[in-house]
């Protein structure tokens, strides 16, 4: 009886593996049909090069950097390229965000289906993807469930296999919720965590998990940590550096009205490295 049970389990595992491989091959064929050309990724500085190498090498990559460093664009470009390539089992890209509005910019109750509620929060992903492929291709990838928007609030209990997960705006995710996200990875999964320590929208900024994650997993095998700095912000527009400096200078001299780090002393938080 024991041998029969073991044989049943082996047959089930083999059948599951065959079905999974068939599904992946079918998905790869659909992706190649929807995206005829591979997405080329050219690093524009050493930080982007580090991010690309980390994503390729590690199962989890945690990257923090100011606005304008191109971290989200690079992660999406590499994810699309990996999704299209043969020789791996990636069949889905999950786009994950905490549905958190800007400080004091509450939108209230949103009508419609779940997709209608979460789409506005995903527009930053879509805008970046549309720089690489035409809008109709993105629409098809979304319709065929190859690219899946995934609000962080719905991720508990999920086990995500054969996929690439890109979690953006992680500075607005609390420590406990970051733990929930990182423990969702299943077999053959890449998780890319992105955020900007300077743009925390949580009411209690000390609850932000991003800075803790950078320190917690630095040096851990199969987890890459990439720190980008203000020197890398000229990728999108050199004026961003000027804008950030003016804001930071104002915050330092106006601690009551402009305090951005929630620690009461009006000093800006620096990104390590």
N, C-alpha and C positions, 0 to 999 in steps of 0.2 A: 504493500500500500504506500509505503514511504517512497519507493522508487517511482511509482506511478505519479505521485504528487510532484516529485522533482522533475519528471519528464514533462508534465503539464506546464510547470513553471518555465522550463527551458523552451518549450514550443511557443509559449506566450511571448517570452522575451525576444525570440527570433522573429516572430510575426510582427511584433511591435517595431523592431529594428528595421525590418524590410519596409513596412508601411511608412515609417518616419523618413527613411532614405528616399523612398519614392516621392513623398511629399516635398522634401527638400529639393530634389532634382526638378520636379515640376515648377516649384517656386523660382528656382534659378532660371529656368527657361522663360518664365513669364517676366522676370526682372530684365533679362537680356532683351526681350522683345520691347519692353517699355522704355528701357535705357540702352539704346543701341551702342553708345560709346562709353568707355570707362571714364570715370571721374578722375582727372589727374590732380594730384596734390603736390604743390611746390611750396616748401617752407620758405617764408620771407625773413626769418631770423632764427637765431639759435633756440629761442624758447619754443617756437612752433615746431622746430625740428625735434626738440625733446618731447613735445606732446605727441607727435606722430610716432616716434620710436616707442614711447611708453604704451600707447594704445596697441601697437602691433605686438609688443612683447608681453604685456601683462593682461591678466583677466580683469583687473580693476585699475583704473587711472583716476586720480583726484587732481584736478587742476584749478588753481585760483589765479585770477589776474584781473586787472582793471578793465574797464570798458575800452574797446578799440583794439584789443590784442588779437582778435580773430579766433579765439578759442572755440566758440560754438561753430563757426564756419568750418574750421579744420576738422572737428569731431564729426560733423555731419558729412563732409566730403569723404573722409576715410570710411565712415560707416556705409555709405552708398557704394564705394569701391569694393569693400569687403563683401557686401551683400551680393554684388554682381559676379564676383570671382568664383570660379570652380575651385575645388580642393578644400573648401571649408563647409561647415554645416549651417551657416547663418541663413535664416530664412525670414527674419522679422527684425525691424527696427522699432523699438519702443521709445517714444518721446515723452519724458516724464518731467512734470513740473508741479510744484505746490501752487494751488490756485490762490495766490496772494496778490492783492492789488497794491499799487503804490501807496505810500503813507498818505492817509487822509483822502484817498481817492476811491471810496467805496462805490461799487456799482449796484448794490442791492440785489434783489431777487431777479434771476434771469429765467425767462419763459423758454419753453421748447424742450426738445429731446436732450439727452446727455451731451451729444455731439455739439449741439448749439450752445450749450453752457460752457464747454471747455475749449471750443475753437478759438475764442479771442485770446486766451492765455497761451495758445500754441502758435500764434501768428509769428512770433520772433523766430521759431523754428522754420515755419513755412517760407518766410521772407528769405532766409539764408539758403534753403533748398532751391528756391526759384532762381538763385544766382547760378546754379549748376545745371538744372534741368528745367524744361518749360513747364508751365503751370498745368497743362493737361496731363503730363506724365505724373506729376505729383498727385493730381486728383485721382488718377488710375491706381497709383500705389496705395492711396488711402482707401479707395473703394474696394480694392482686392485684399485689404487687411494685411498688406505687406509692411506698410508703415502704420503704426498704431499710436495715436495720442493716448496718454495714460496719466490721469491725475494722480498725484501721490496719495490722496485720501482714499483711493480705491485699491491700493496695491497690497494691503495686508492680506495674507493668506495665499498669495500667488507664488508659484514657482515657475520662473521664466527660463525656458530652455531654447537652445539653438537660436540665439538672438543677440542683438547689440542694444544695450540700454543707454540712452543719453539723458542724464538728469541735469537740467540746467537751473540756474538761480538757486543753487544750494545754500547760499547765504541766508535764504529765507526759510530754511528747514531746521527744525529743532533737533537737538541731539537724539532724543528718543525716536523721532521719525526718520532720522538718517540711519539709525540702526535697523529699523524696519526695512528701509530700501535696500541697504547693503546685503541683508540676509535673504533677499528674494532671488538671488542668482541661482540658477540651476546648472545643468550640464551644458557644456559648450556655450558659454555666455561671456560676453564682454560688457562691463559696466564702466561708463565714462561719467564722472561727476565733475560738474563745472560750476563756478561761481565767482563773485566779486565781493570781497570783504568790505569794500567801501560803499556798497549799495544795499545795506540791510534794511528791510522794510518791516521787520518784526517790531511789535510794540516794546518788547524787552530785548534789546539787541544782544544782551549777554546770552540769550538762548540760542543764538545762531550756532550751527554745528560746524561750519566750514573750517574755521581756524583750528578747531579741535581735531577734525579729521586729518588735516595736514600734518599735525604733530603726532597723532595717534598711530598712523600707518606709514610714516616715513621710515624706510629701511626694512619694511616687511616684504618677504618674498612674494612675488606674483602680484604685488600692488605697487603701482608707480605714483609718485608724488611730483607734480610739476608746479613750480611757482613762477608766475610771470610778473614783471614789474612795470613801472611807469615808462621805462625805456622802450618797452615793446608796444606802446599804445599808438604809434604812428602808422600802424597797418591800415586802419580804417580811414583815419583823418588826423593829420598832425595837430589840428586845432584842439583835439580832445585833451591833449596834454596841458594846454593852456587853460582850458575850461576847468579841468580837475584841480590845477594848482590854485586858480582864483577861488574856487569853492573851499579848498582846504585852508588857504590863508584866511578867508573870512571866518571859517569855523574856529580857527585858533584865536582870533581876536574878538569873536562874539560868542562865547561859550554858552550863554543862556539861550539865545535865539537860534543858534546854529549848531548846537551840540549834536553830533551824528553818531557817537559811539555808545551813548547810554551809560557812561561811567561817571558823569558828573563833573569831569575836569576840563571838558572842552578840547582835549587833545585828540588829534586824529590818530587812528589806528594804522600802523604801518604793516605792510605785507612782508613777512619774512622772506629773505632771499631776493 
